[in-house]
Structure formats: C-alpha cells, structure tokens
Amino acid sequence: MEKYGFIGYGSMASMLMDGFLKTKILQTGQVMVSTRTKSRLEDLVEKWPGINLAENNMQLAKECKYIFICVKPLEVKGVLDEIIDFLGSDTHLISIAACVTIKDLETVFPGQITKVIPTFISEVGEGISLVCHNSQVSEVNKDNIEKLLNTISTVSIIKEENFEIGADLTSCAVGFIAGIFQEFVEAGVRQSSLTRKEAEQMVRSTLYGTAKLLCEKDISFNQTIDRVATKGGITEEGVKVLQKGLPFVFDTLLDKTLGKHDKVKAMVRKQFGTEL
Ligand SMILES: NC(=O)c1ccc[n+]([C@@H]2O[C@H](COP(=O)([O-])OP(=O)(O)OC[C@H]3O[C@@H](n4cnc5c(N)ncnc54)[C@H](OP(=O)(O)O)[C@@H]3O)[C@@H](O)[C@H]2O)c1
C-alpha cells in the first residue's frame, strides 16, 4: 500500500489530512505524519486511530511514496537536507510552502515535484488549490494528486510565475475578506445602536448569501451590482464610494504582499543557493 506522508502538522497539514480522511480518498493506514512537537498529534490520533506516526522525518521519507512538505518556507531546506538520502527515484514531493520555488527544490531533489497552495476554506470543502507540477511528474502522479486535492477543493493548474498573485487571490484572500467585512461591521456599529454581534450576524449572513448567489447562479460581480444598485438609488451611492476608494487600497495591498513575497523568496534563495 503506497503511503502518503505529511511533514509538519500545523494549520495546513491538519486541514489537508483531515479532509483526505473525511472524504475517504485516503485511509488512515495510508497516512503517516512527522512533526517537530509530537504532543500536537494527540488530537489527531484520537480522531483518526490507525494513522501512522513516524519517529522522525527520515523514517517518513523511507516509508512514503508521496511526501507533503507542510513546514514554513524557511524550514523547507532543513527538512529536505534531512530526508534527501531516503528519497527514492519514484518519490513524489508535494510542497505547500509559499515562496519556495520548484527550482529551489530541484537543487536538492531532481525528481517529481508538485507545488501546491492550499486554502484554509477547504476545511469546509471549498476554495481553490493552486497547483503546478515540474516536468518530472508522471501523468499518473499528476492525476493522483489532482484527484486528491479535488476532493476538498477545486484544483487550478497555473504557471508558477503566477503563484504569488494567485495565493493573494485565493489563500490569503480568506483573511482579506474577513478583514474587509470586520471593518464594515465596525462602521455599522459606529453609526447605529446595533451590537457588534447583531451587525456581524447581518453581514455574515449577507456574505454567505452573496457567495451562494454568485456561485449557484453563476453571475458576475458586475451583474450582481446591476441587480442591487438601481440607478439613482441608495446602494449605488455606496458602490460609487467603493469604486473610488478601493482601487488604491487593493493596489497598495498587492504591492505590500508581493513585496513581502519577494523578501521571503530572497531569504529562501539564499538558503538554496539559487538565482532568480
Ligand atoms: N496557513 C495558510 O493559510 C497557508 C496557505 C497556503 C500555504 N501555506 C504554507 O503552508 C506551510 C505551512 O503553513 P501552516 O500555516 O500550516 O504553518 P504552521 O501552522 O506553523 O505549521 C508548520 C508545522 O511544521 C512543523 N515543523 C517545523 N519544522 C519542522 C521540522 N523540521 N520537521 C517536522 N515538522 C516541522 C511545525 O512544528 P511545531 O508545532 O513544533 O511548530 C508545525 O507543526 C507554509 O510553508 C505556508 O507558506 C499556508
């Protein structure tokens, strides 16, 4: 039985493992995990008895054909150096680390590598997983990993050069959307006698319904605006404010996040000894 290993057991690895086990695309006996702080695995073992716990990253590398690297970007090089001697020619590495390029990874492991940016909302079976395979990945393995990710999300295969902006529009966007609507709630509270709880309930429900409408009816943002913001009406006034102020906000946001990506990428490149 081919095993799927997860190195690192943080927010993303727990979401992925839990999702793959819940959808039953993987059985507990097929899954192995290795992480730094072993006490963190207690809940996992209680929820999924039968899951394999590795003594260390090397044991996991020896036993697993598919290895998900789920540690932070600056921890990836150390993990790879530790496991490289235990990887076989048929090993398939799946890195979910932001800012670590396929070229970085190939300097240590010249085999099958897939880069994935998952999203926290796949915890409820939603969202896009960004995927890019290197030229070594076999068609069977591409299909296998994409099938796995499709059980908890929608796979989007994109060029690696678009991963940073793609991550902003998917994985990071979950935080951005929460941040935007938190401010909307606060403004509602400032300008009324509503409690924060009441205002948040109104916005949450509206957000959920708007997302449902957009997806289920497959209508665009512009069509939605046209339906709600009647000419000369109240909503139109609000939409005009957004259209005036938000381009600056979002351009600044992307400048900042892309700048941060560049900084982390430079640190990662230094570790791997790779050039741009
Ligand atoms: N969070 C997101 O929404 C998101 C989205 C897309 C991609 N990502 C990427 O996913 C990766 C993981 O993010 P995360 O949010 O899950 O981080 P996290 O919660 O900090 O998890 C990282 C895990 O790696 C473990 N670890 C660190 N060094 C290790 C080592 N040498 N050997 C084994 N385990 C080790 C940590 O152990 P300890 O418990 O001891 O700290 C922790 O369990 C990052 O590279 C990030 O760029 C994250």
The ligand as a Tripos MOL2 file, in Angstrom:
@<TRIPOS>MOLECULE
LIG
   48    52     1     0     0
SMALL
NO_CHARGES

@<TRIPOS>ATOM
      1 N1         -1.8020   28.9950    6.5650 N.am      1 LIG1
      2 C1         -2.2580   29.1100    5.3180 C.2       1 LIG1
      3 O1         -3.3960   29.5720    5.0560 O.2       1 LIG1
      4 C2         -1.3890   28.6390    4.1730 C.ar      1 LIG1
      5 C3         -1.9320   28.6370    2.8760 C.ar      1 LIG1
      6 C4         -1.1560   28.1730    1.8190 C.ar      1 LIG1
      7 C5          0.1450   27.7170    2.0480 C.ar      1 LIG1
      8 N2          0.6570   27.7470    3.3090 N.ar      1 LIG1
      9 C6          2.0190   27.2480    3.5070 C.3       1 LIG1
     10 O2          1.8840   26.0620    4.2730 O.3       1 LIG1
     11 C7          3.0480   25.8970    5.0700 C.3       1 LIG1
     12 C8          2.6000   25.5520    6.4830 C.3       1 LIG1
     13 O3          1.8200   26.6170    6.9580 O.3       1 LIG1
     14 P1          0.9750   26.4690    8.3180 P.3       1 LIG1
     15 O4          0.1250   27.6750    8.3910 O.co2     1 LIG1
     16 O5          0.3730   25.1030    8.3840 O.co2     1 LIG1
     17 O6          2.1830   26.5820    9.3790 O.3       1 LIG1
     18 P2          2.2200   26.0780   10.8810 P.3       1 LIG1
     19 O7          0.8510   26.0210   11.4490 O.co2     1 LIG1
     20 O8          3.2730   26.8740   11.5790 O.co2     1 LIG1
     21 O9          2.7610   24.5810   10.7360 O.3       1 LIG1
     22 C9          4.0860   24.2420   10.4610 C.3       1 LIG1
     23 C10         4.3510   22.8920   11.1030 C.3       1 LIG1
     24 O10         5.6640   22.4600   10.7350 O.3       1 LIG1
     25 C11         6.2680   21.8710   11.8940 C.3       1 LIG1
     26 N3          7.7120   21.8340   11.7070 N.ar      1 LIG1
     27 C12         8.5960   22.8580   11.7060 C.ar      1 LIG1
     28 N4          9.8530   22.4160   11.4690 N.ar      1 LIG1
     29 C13         9.7630   21.0650   11.3180 C.ar      1 LIG1
     30 C14        10.6850   20.0440   11.0620 C.ar      1 LIG1
     31 N5         11.9980   20.2900   10.8950 N.pl3     1 LIG1
     32 N6         10.2410   18.7880   10.9660 N.ar      1 LIG1
     33 C15         8.9160   18.4800   11.1230 C.ar      1 LIG1
     34 N7          7.9810   19.4120   11.3810 N.ar      1 LIG1
     35 C16         8.3980   20.6910   11.4720 C.ar      1 LIG1
     36 C17         5.8140   22.7930   12.9950 C.3       1 LIG1
     37 O11         6.0430   22.1800   14.2470 O.3       1 LIG1
     38 P3          5.8020   22.9600   15.6470 P.3       1 LIG1
     39 O12         4.4360   22.5220   16.0550 O.co2     1 LIG1
     40 O13         6.8840   22.4800   16.5480 O.co2     1 LIG1
     41 O14         5.8950   24.4290   15.3570 O.co2     1 LIG1
     42 C18         4.3350   22.9380   12.6280 C.3       1 LIG1
     43 O15         3.5920   21.8330   13.0650 O.3       1 LIG1
     44 C19         3.8620   27.1880    4.9930 C.3       1 LIG1
     45 O16         5.0210   26.9800    4.2290 O.3       1 LIG1
     46 C20         2.9310   28.1760    4.2970 C.3       1 LIG1
     47 O17         3.6440   29.0210    3.4040 O.3       1 LIG1
     48 C21        -0.0860   28.1840    4.3650 C.ar      1 LIG1
@<TRIPOS>BOND
     1     1     2 1
     2     2     3 2
     3     2     4 1
     4     4     5 ar
     5     4    48 ar
     6     5     6 ar
     7     6     7 ar
     8     7     8 ar
     9     8     9 1
    10     8    48 ar
    11     9    10 1
    12     9    46 1
    13    10    11 1
    14    11    12 1
    15    11    44 1
    16    12    13 1
    17    13    14 1
    18    14    15 2
    19    14    16 1
    20    14    17 1
    21    17    18 1
    22    18    19 2
    23    18    20 1
    24    18    21 1
    25    21    22 1
    26    22    23 1
    27    23    24 1
    28    23    42 1
    29    24    25 1
    30    25    26 1
    31    25    36 1
    32    26    27 ar
    33    26    35 ar
    34    27    28 ar
    35    28    29 ar
    36    29    30 ar
    37    29    35 ar
    38    30    31 1
    39    30    32 ar
    40    32    33 ar
    41    33    34 ar
    42    34    35 ar
    43    36    37 1
    44    36    42 1
    45    37    38 1
    46    38    39 2
    47    38    40 1
    48    38    41 1
    49    42    43 1
    50    44    45 1
    51    44    46 1
    52    46    47 1
@<TRIPOS>SUBSTRUCTURE
     1 LIG1         1 GROUP 0 **** ****
